[in-house]
Amino acid sequence: MSMNKVAIFGKKDSIAKYDLTDNKPVWVGELPKGQIPYVIAQYENYILVFSWAWFGSKMIHCFQEDSGDSLWSHYQETLHSSMIPFLPHTFENHMYYLASSKEVAKLSWETGKIVFRKRFKKSIFNQYGLGIISDEVVLISKKDALIVNKETGDTKSYPELAKKLNLKEITSALGNGITFMSLISLTHPQATDGGVYGGDGGGGGGDGGG
C-alpha cells in the first residue's frame, strides 16, 4: 500500500500540512497577521517556523507536526540576537543554544518557556560554540571550555575537556541532541531568501524539513 504524498508549505499568514495525493490540507496553522514564513524545519513532532513581516520583526513559531496545534510564538529578539544564528541542541525536551556571543539559553520545546537566558564571561576575542556531550551542556572555544548548569545557566570552567583535546585544533564537533534542523540556520537565512519547505518527516528521529 503506497503512502500519500504529504508536505508542509508556508504562505503569508499560515502554514499547512498538505496531502498532495488527496489534494486537500491535513491541517492549517495560523500565523500572526502579516507574517510570512521563510524557513520551516522539523524536530521529532515539532515544526519550527521562521517568519517575518514588512516593516515588522522576525518571529519563531512552534507547531505540532501531527495535529498542527500551535504551541508557542516568540519574537526573534526575545530568543536570540540577530547577530548570531539560531542553532538549538536538544536534551530532555529542551533546547539549549547561544542567544548571543556571550549568552546561553534554555527553551522548552513544549511550552516555549524561556528557562534561562544567561550571560557568561568571555573575552572580546574568544568565541564559543555550544554542544551536548552525553548529559553535559558545554561551551567550547579555542582557549578553554565551560560547562553549563542545566537548571540555572551558570557556567564554570571545564579543564578536563581541555586536557583531553587540543582545543586550538578543533574546527567542528557533533554531540548529542543536534539534528538536521540546525543545519538550516548555518547560512543564517535572511527574510529576502527563497523559501525552504518542510517535507513529511513522519515525526521520526529528528528528520529535518528543508
N, C-alpha and C positions, 0 to 999 in steps of 0.2 A: 504494500500500500504506500503510494507516494505521499510525501508531506506537502502541505500547501506552501506556496512561496509567500513569506511574510517578511516585511522590513519596516523600519521606523523612519518616518520622514518628518521634516520640520518646515513650517512656513510661518509667516507673521502671525503672532498671537497664539500659536498652538503647535503641538507635535501630535503625530498619530501613528499608531501601530496598524499597518495596513496589510490586509490579506489580498495579494495580487491574484491568487487563484480564484477566489470567490468575488473579487472586485468590490470589497467593502471594508470599512475600518473595523478593527477589533476593538479599539478604544481611541478616544481623542483626549489629550491632556491640554488644558488651557494654560497659557502663559499670561502674565500681566499685559494689559493693553499696550500695543505699540512695540513689544519686544519681538525681536527677530532672532530665531535660533541659528547659530553658525557652526556649532560643534555639538554632536551627540555622541556619547560614549556609554559603555556598559561595564558594570562590575557585578557579577552574580545576578541578583534580581533587581539591581538598582540601575536606573538610567540617569545619567548626568547630562544636563542641557546647559550649554553656554550661550547666552543671548545678549543682544544689545538693542538700543533704540536710538533713533535720530535725536540728537541733542539731549540724550539721556545717558544713564550709566549702564555699564555691563552688569549682568546678573548671572548667577549659577542656580539651577533648579535641580531637584531630585524627584524622580517618579519611580513607582514600582513597575517593573517590566511586564509582569503577568496581568496586572489589573489596570495599569495606567493611573493609579491613585497618586495624587501629588503629595509628597512627603514634606518638602520644605523649599524655600527660596531665600537667597541672600544676595545683596549687592556685592559685587566683586570686592570692593574695598573693605567690606566687613570681614571677608575671609582672608584676603591676601593683597599685598602690594601689586600694583600693575607693573612694577619693575621686575617682577620675578614670576616665572611660570608656575602654574598650579600642578604640582606633582605629588599626589597623595599616595601614601603607603598604608596598607590596612592591617590591623591587628585587633582581634576580638570585636568586630563590627564597628570599629572607629577608624577614621583617617588620621594619620599623622603626616604633617607636611611643614615646609618652611613657608611662613606667612610673609616674611621679608628676609633680607640677608642676615638679620640678627634677631629673628623671632621664630619660635617653634610653636606649632598649633596642633590641637586635637579636636576633631569634629565627629559627632555621631552620624553614622550613615542613616539610621532610622528616623531620628528626630531633627537633625540639623543643629542640635545644640552645640555651641562652641564651649567645650570643656575648659580649655585654656588657650590663650594666645600670649605667649610669654617671651620676653627678651632674654637673651643670653649675652655674655661678654664675648666680644670679638675685637680684634684689631682691625684697622681700616683696610689692611692689605690681605687679611685672612678670610677666605671664602669656604663655607661649609656646605656639604651635601648631607641629606638625611637618608638613613637606611634602617631596616629592621633585621637584626641578626638573632635568630631563634625568638626569644621573647623580649629582646632588648632593643629599644629605640636609641640609635646612636647618631651623632653628628661627626662627620669626618672632614678634616681639611688636610692640606699638605704638611701642616706643622704639628697638629695634635688631633685627639679625638675626645668627644664628650659623650656622656651617657645621660639620657633624658628620663626623669622620673615620670612614669606614665600617668600618675594621678595628679601631679601638681605642675608639671612642666619645668620644674627646677632642673638645672644641669650641673654636672660635676665632671672633673677630669676623668678620662678613661685611659690611663697609661698602659694597661695590659694590652690593649689593641695595638698601640704604637710599638710595643716591644715585639709583637709577633709579625707586624707588617712594616715595610718601609713605606710610610705614607706619602713620601715625596714621589714615589714611582706609580702610585695608584691613579689611574685615569678614569676608571668606571667601575661599577660594582652592581651585583644583583643579589639582593637579600630576600627575605620573606615578604609577602604581602604587597608585591608590586605586580601590576597587570599591564596588558596592552593599553588599557585606558590611559595610563600615564604617558605613553609614548606620543599620544596625540598632542600633548602640550609642549613637547620638546621644541617645536617650531614656534611656540608662543604665538598662536594664531591671532590675527587682528580682525576687527569687525568687517573689514573690506575683503577678507579672504573668501574663497569659494566654500560652499557648504560641505560638511562631511556627514555622510549618512550612517545611521546605525542599522546593521543587518540583524537578522534574527539569531541571536546568540543562544537562545533557548534557556537563558538564565544559568548557564553552566560554566563553572570553573573560571570565571573572570574573563570570558572572551570579550575582546574589545569590539565596539561597534564603530567602524570607520574605515 
